[in-house]
Amino acid sequence: MWDCGQPFVGSEALAQGLLNRHQLRTRYRAVLPDVYVTRDSQAPLQDRIAAAWLWSHGQATIAGLAAAAVHGTKWISDDTPVELFHANSRPPRGVITRRVQLHSDEAQLIEGRHVTTPARTAFDLGRRGSVSSAVARLDALARATRFSVEDVQAVAAGHPGARGLRNLESVLELVDRGAESPQESYLRLVLIRGGLPRPQTQVPVYADDGLVVAYLDMGWPELMVGVEYDGDHHRTDRRQYLRDI
């Protein structure tokens, strides 16, 4: 019996004789029009991205947070809407489409799908929402892809009339790929906005023999001051608590 662990186009599976209508109806469920997954699938974000691309008949470019997820960015919720650059202005629920200007060097192929490049993805995400939330998004994207600020600025130069450029400029001044979570990004911004010098991230701590024994989230090595953000696991995991201390 044919079984597909990935999203697939139902009408194509029927036309190829891989399934009959009863099997399609009883063993699979539609996550988007004519795009199916197994009935027990929770349809995580990566599957919904694949489904949205199939829904577009392979004509769309994956963008925004969906593109960031494809590039390996962490801290993106599974229920995040899938953003596509696509001409269809009436997307189904769970999909957002935008008609935008996209230069040829601002997209790349990943597993056969068009996805905005890290620099173009940063350009899009950095212009939206508050500066704090945009910095957290770009910190995570920078950690996953190591895009350069200069590359993002080059993208911005190609879109002089785009909305949110001033916001993007502020965000790019604060991006730091050393942040290992959104909470660390927000904490760093609190320190900066409180009037403290910009801290270094991932500050190494050396033992007497010169070996690195730990990394502090952020701090000022010249002052021998470090700052840590401890998540709930610090409180609930005894071993982690002792290690952190």
C-alpha positions in Angstrom: 0.0 0.0 0.0 1.4 3.4 -1.0 2.1 5.6 1.9 3.4 9.2 1.9 4.9 10.7 5.0 5.1 14.2 3.3 2.3 16.5 2.2 1.1 15.6 -1.3 -1.4 16.8 -3.9 -4.5 14.6 -3.7 -5.6 15.0 -7.3 -2.2 14.0 -8.5 -2.1 10.8 -6.3 -5.6 9.9 -7.6 -4.6 10.5 -11.3 -1.4 8.3 -10.8 -3.4 5.5 -9.3 -1.5 5.7 -6.0 -4.7 6.0 -4.0 -8.5 5.7 -4.6 -11.0 8.2 -3.3 -12.0 6.1 -0.3 -8.4 5.7 0.8 -7.7 9.4 0.3 -10.8 10.3 2.4 -10.3 7.8 5.2 -6.5 7.7 5.6 -5.6 11.3 4.9 -6.8 14.8 5.7 -6.6 18.0 3.7 -4.4 20.7 5.4 -4.9 23.0 2.4 -7.1 22.7 -0.7 -6.1 19.5 -2.5 -3.0 19.1 -0.3 -3.1 16.2 2.1 -1.2 14.7 5.0 -1.7 11.5 6.9 -4.7 11.6 9.2 -2.7 11.3 12.4 -0.1 13.9 11.4 0.2 17.0 13.6 1.4 19.0 10.5 4.4 20.8 12.1 5.6 24.0 10.5 7.9 22.4 8.0 5.1 20.2 6.7 2.8 23.2 6.5 5.4 25.1 4.5 5.7 22.2 2.1 1.9 22.0 1.8 1.7 25.8 1.1 4.3 25.5 -1.6 2.3 22.6 -3.2 -0.9 24.7 -2.9 0.8 27.4 -5.0 1.6 24.8 -7.7 5.3 25.5 -7.0 4.9 29.1 -8.2 5.5 30.8 -4.9 8.6 31.9 -3.0 8.6 31.0 0.7 9.2 34.1 2.7 9.1 35.7 6.1 9.2 33.5 9.2 8.5 30.4 7.0 11.7 31.2 5.1 13.6 31.7 8.4 12.4 28.3 9.5 13.6 26.7 6.2 17.0 28.3 6.8 17.1 26.5 10.2 16.1 29.3 12.6 14.9 28.2 16.0 12.1 29.7 18.2 9.5 29.8 15.5 6.1 28.5 16.6 4.5 25.5 14.7 1.3 27.5 14.3 3.0 30.4 12.6 1.2 31.3 9.3 3.2 30.4 6.2 4.1 33.4 4.2 4.5 33.2 0.4 5.4 35.7 -2.2 2.7 34.8 -4.7 0.2 36.4 -7.1 -2.8 34.6 -5.6 -4.4 37.2 -3.3 -6.9 34.8 -1.8 -4.9 32.2 0.2 -6.5 29.6 2.4 -6.4 29.8 6.2 -2.9 29.5 7.6 -1.2 31.0 4.5 -0.3 34.6 3.9 0.4 35.8 0.3 2.1 39.0 -0.6 2.8 40.6 -4.0 6.2 42.2 -3.7 9.2 43.2 -5.8 11.7 40.4 -5.6 15.1 40.6 -7.4 16.5 37.5 -8.9 19.4 37.3 -6.4 17.1 37.5 -3.4 15.8 33.9 -3.7 17.4 30.5 -3.8 16.4 26.9 -4.2 16.3 24.7 -1.2 15.0 21.1 -1.7 13.5 22.2 -5.0 11.5 25.1 -3.5 12.2 28.8 -4.0 13.0 30.5 -0.7 14.1 34.0 0.0 17.8 34.3 0.8 18.9 34.9 4.4 19.6 38.5 3.6 16.3 39.1 1.9 14.5 37.2 4.8 16.3 39.5 7.3 15.3 42.5 5.2 11.6 41.5 5.4 11.5 40.5 9.0 13.6 43.5 10.2 11.0 46.0 8.8 8.1 44.6 10.8 6.8 44.9 14.3 8.6 46.5 17.2 12.3 46.9 17.2 12.6 44.5 20.1 10.7 41.6 18.4 12.5 42.3 15.1 15.9 42.1 16.8 15.0 38.8 18.4 13.9 37.4 15.1 17.1 38.6 13.3 19.3 37.4 16.2 18.0 33.9 15.7 18.2 34.1 11.9 21.8 35.4 12.1 22.7 32.5 14.4 21.3 30.0 11.9 22.6 31.5 8.7 25.4 34.0 9.6 24.0 36.6 7.2 26.0 39.8 7.2 24.5 43.2 8.0 26.2 44.5 4.8 24.2 42.0 2.7 21.0 43.1 4.2 21.9 46.7 3.6 22.6 45.9 0.0 19.1 44.4 -0.3 17.6 47.5 1.3 19.5 49.7 -1.3 17.6 47.8 -4.0 14.3 48.7 -2.5 14.5 52.4 -1.7 10.8 53.0 -1.3 10.0 50.0 0.9 8.0 50.5 4.1 9.9 50.1 7.4 13.4 51.0 6.3 13.9 53.2 9.3 12.9 50.4 11.6 15.3 48.0 9.7 18.1 50.5 10.2 17.6 50.5 14.0 17.3 46.7 14.1 20.5 46.1 12.2 22.5 48.2 14.6 21.4 45.9 17.4 21.6 42.4 15.8 23.9 39.9 17.6 24.1 36.3 16.5 25.5 35.4 20.0 22.0 35.3 21.5 20.8 31.8 22.1 17.2 32.6 22.7 14.7 35.4 22.3 14.8 36.0 26.1 18.6 36.7 25.8 17.9 39.1 23.0 15.3 41.0 25.0 17.6 41.1 28.1 20.5 42.5 26.0 18.2 45.3 24.8 17.1 46.0 28.4 20.7 46.5 29.4 21.4 48.8 26.4 18.3 50.9 26.8 19.1 51.2 30.5 22.2 53.1 29.5 24.9 50.4 29.9 27.5 49.8 27.2 26.6 47.1 24.7 27.5 43.8 26.2 29.6 41.1 24.5 27.7 37.9 24.0 28.9 34.4 24.8 31.7 35.5 27.1 34.2 32.7 27.7 35.1 31.7 31.2 38.6 30.2 31.6 39.9 27.8 34.2 43.4 28.3 35.7 44.8 26.0 33.0 43.5 28.3 30.3 40.7 26.0 29.1 37.2 27.4 28.5 34.8 25.9 31.1 31.7 27.9 30.4 30.2 30.7 28.4 28.2 33.5 29.9 25.2 34.8 28.0 26.6 38.3 27.9 28.8 40.7 29.9 31.7 43.0 30.0 35.0 40.9 30.2 37.1 43.9 30.9 35.0 44.6 34.0 34.8 41.0 35.0 31.0 41.3 35.0 28.7 38.7 33.4 24.9 38.5 33.0 22.9 35.3 32.6 19.3 34.7 31.6 18.1 31.6 33.4 15.0 29.9 32.0 12.6 27.8 33.9 14.8 24.8 33.5 17.3 26.5 35.8 14.7 26.3 38.6 13.2 22.9 37.9 16.2 20.8 36.8 18.4 20.3 39.9 21.4 19.2 37.8 21.1 22.2 35.6 20.7 24.5 38.6 23.9 23.2 40.2 25.8 23.5 37.0 24.6 27.0 36.4 25.6 28.0 39.9 
